[in-house]
Amino acid sequence: MENVDYSHYKRIISDCFWDSKITVEDIDKIFYSEDMRAKKYLFEKILINSTDILTDFRLFKKNDLKVIMKEYKVPSFNFDYVFRRKNIAEVCLFDAPLLIDELKWTV
């Protein structure tokens, strides 16, 4: 396992898993495992709840994150909120097009 600042994991637990019993070791195992189902679960928890979404997403392997983001379907519940967070992350991490009209520059 790589050198990781586990304070990030503790914040992820505080932000995203306040309703669950999950440990720093559990989070670390998910990030470094090949279990895409667990990674998708972690991704969604971070997407919806994290206070530092970009830092948290950078903890994923880049290819894994790209696949998860591409396959993720924004739920109809809280659609605008989740769509915006996902699009901002895609723009910042993968140079994807900005799809949020009110954030686009106009000339």
N, C-alpha and C positions, 0 to 999 in steps of 0.2 A: 504494500500500500504506500501511496505517496505521502509526503509531508503535507498535512492539511491542518489548518487552524481550526481546532474543534469548537472554538467559540461560535463559528458559523453554524455548526451542527446544533449547538445548544439553542441558538436563536431560531433556527428552522423548527426545532421541536416546540419552542415557546410560541412562535407565530402560527405554525401550521398543524401541530399535533396536540394542542391544548386539551383536546377531548379524547386522547388516546394514550396508551402506555407504550412509548417507543423510546429507545435509548440511542445514544450517540453511536454505539456500535452497530445498531440496526440500520441507522441512516448510512453509515460508512459502508456496510455490506451491500446495501442497495446500489449506491453509486458505483461500486466496483464489481458488481455481479453481472451476469449475462441475462438476468431475469427481467425481460422487457415489461412484463406485466407489473412488477413491483416498481420499476422505473417510471412507468406511466402513472401509477398511483402517486408516487412522490412528486412527479412533475405537476400533476393537477393540484395537489395540496399546496405546492409552492406558488403556482400560477394564481390561485385564488386568494391565498392568505399571506404570502410573504411580504415583509416590509422592506426587503432588499432583493427583489426578484432577479435582477441581472447578476449580482454576485452569486446567488444561489444557483442559477442556471449554468453559470460558468464551472460549477463543480461536476456537472455531467460530462461524459466524454462527448466531444463535439458532434461526432457522427450519430451517436445515440440521441442527442438532443434534437438534431436536425430531423431525424426520422420520427421521433415522438411528436414534434411540433407539426410536421407535415400531416401526420395521421390524426391529430387531435381535432375533434369536432366540438366547437364551442356550444355549450348547452343553451337551450332557450331560456332557462332560468338565469337571470343576471347577465343576459347576453352582452349588452353594451360594455359593462365593466370587464368581463372576461375577455371579450374580443379586443378591447383597447390594450389591456395588459399583454396579451399574446402578441398583438401586432407590434407594439413598442419593443418587446423582446426580440422579435424577428428582425426588426429594422436595426437594432443595436448590435445584435450578435451575428446576423447573417446577411446584412445589407439588402434585406427584402424591401419591397416598395411600401411606403407609408400609405395606409388605407383609411386613416382617420382624417376626414375632410377639414375639421376645424384646426388641425395641427399642421396642415400643409401650407407652404408659402405660396403666395400668389403675387404675380407681377402684372 
